[in-house]
């Protein structure tokens, strides 16, 4: 993508006025999105992202610049303007660049660009029909196909020269149910770091049915009466609980600045002994998997919490310097438009031994959250919230009426201590995670878990 | 290659294959400075540009984009748009703006911002961080202390001869602080958006963030139930922005809005009026044309509780009102044209917030909301949001509150508005710029302990 002489000149220029580390990140990405509304293709959009980011580190300070240019002149000029913000200390040198061999965690069989758009449109129509025809209460269906082929090249003054090709594909179905002037939605969107062979593993019709099933269940649901209660959260995307309640606060970007509720707690008990939590960037073809992170460090499996004891944070190079720790291969960024920082890849709570019945049986009154929506957290306080897409009341140890409009709010540190049951049915769900370095694909996952008490936002006096 | 040369290349390549073409160009030059512990911790400069093509061929509309402007990319742009048009619904073809439909072009460039030296910007942020830390001993850390300014340019050319451009510069300063007392931790934030750096009042920004963080120390949930509530301007503006997609003509047509079929109906209290004003003096989203090159227009969306009109881009307007309302905007070159407002304002009332608080016997004052991207559903109108604020007893602000949610439906919320204060507040401009005063509602459902 860039020749050796240009890269060496740019890194040399970047370090000409001080700094001890310089890095080039080049990205060339093709994306294609097709959207089908009520059976017709409304939008088909594709194109190319292209840009270069240059970063200089000086101890624990960072300077970053990015441009769409790729000529030697443009890149040297960018490096020069970044170097101007250095204090003019002694000139550092770049080491000889050597190519790194990487292990490909997400092999691709059928390149997405070799498949005609017609085949992709067919998938959307199949998913549409299965959702629309699921029940007459389904009033609206939108299906979307998304693919990207991102090529990244990373070189740095420590001698790194590496590249990675990342292919991702996703099918999203959003079904709306309408009844008596009310609307309720269901959503399901599986994805993977895979080629078109993804659709050999995913049953397109079932994706449509799943979204429609949720919408139908919720249009017949009443609003939940809010309050504190025990909650059982089903597997798969339910893992967003751990992602929000704890994962973000374990990111070194917060820990290194002392603004994480989990700072300084390595080796301490931070969760109930039922909880073992892992972030693994190497899961074969996982939605959040990459072979190397966005600083060129190979990704790995990081055990964050083991039987309740905090074991590790998620660390990138810059924050690693601030903390005196090595990178955990967790530096990520949406694109060349962001300097990388510590983020999650595929984060999940490990398998336990309980069955769903074990967990629900003892509950007199509570909530069974079968599907969760998105959420957010304030990492400094640990206060989080997320919405329940599909919920049911638990009455006298059994799953009862469907309920809508529920939100879960709580505090990360508190909720981890209140997990008093972990099931054996581990599954992953796919999401997009937004934070300082942009929006990135992540897997969240867990088996079904039980939280003994959590505030459920709902409506009093309305039902 | 510059945009002039690139656009001629694309039009040449497309001739014969595509009937009509429209090119949309944006560029952005930006500087971001993050200060931590009295030093520059992150310093980011950027200079980027990109082009999007919308093309109408024998079938539907095809769309493509590129961030690289060279010969090969011009071919790619045309080829991708052509292929993308092969499957698209022919009814979804927009009308492109004719040359004479265009109007003026503004260049909201601030010379004082352009001339401000980087060192001055850094010093200002160090001062802000220092001041926030010194105001109250309970302030333990600064979570974020960020400066950003940018200069954006927009150019539209189409095969009907339209050629438009404008540009705008602005900056903002943001701080988020952490306060601690014993085991209790809370955060507060504040920001200022500006064209003229001379207008920034560092002390005020520091004080607001510190006051928010410290006043919430010791906050606890309250019991679940229905409460009379005052929603502060900066919280209510988030609700208004979150529900704006329900006012999009495109979403309404697609059956994705609870407002479908309700034009002309009373959907809110007579106290509520919402307008869109693209020509607002000093408005951060003021502009004369939308991203399709059509004139923007001033409009009343809700007038004294009655729903008056939706926002349209070219293609959604074809099916209903047959005239775009000049609300066709893109999030970026990589997204399709959707609808959004420019400057959107909830009209202010005549009463001061303190008066409204003084008259409240018992209830809550909501100062901040979270979870807006997941807890607010513009399709059904339902919301259930994490909230914080204070209790109000006998006209006085009482205990700090957190760990609760407020829930309801947008229609119920609009109908329940009893008072509108005179304290208009604008959120950070992103896709449009939203402003609102504080409001009082008769009742809201709260879940706590």
Interface residues (C-beta under 8 A of the other chain):
Chain A: X31 X34 X35 X37 X38 X40 X41 X42 X43 X44 X45 X46 X47 X48 X49 X50 X51 X60 X61 X62 X63 X64 X65 X66 X67 X68 X69 X70 X78 X81 X82 X85 X117 X118 X121 X139 X140 X142 X176 X178 X182 X183 X184 X185 X223 X225 X226 X227 X228 X257 X258 X259 X261 X337 X339 X373 X374 X375 X376 X378 X380 X381 X382 X383 X384 X385 X386 X387 X404 X405 X406 X407 X409 X410 X411 X455 X456 X457 X458 X459 X460 X461 X462
Chain B: X36 X39 X40 X41 X42 X43 X44 X45 X46 X47 X48 X49 X50 X52 X60 X62 X63 X64 X65 X66 X67 X68 X69 X73 X76 X77 X80 X83 X84 X85 X86 X87 X88 X89 X91 X92 X118 X141 X143 X178 X185 X186 X187 X221 X224 X225 X226 X254 X255 X256 X258 X333 X334 X335 X336 X370 X371 X373 X374 X375 X377 X379 X380 X382 X384 X385 X386 X402 X403 X404 X405 X406 X407 X408 X445 X446 X447 X448 X449
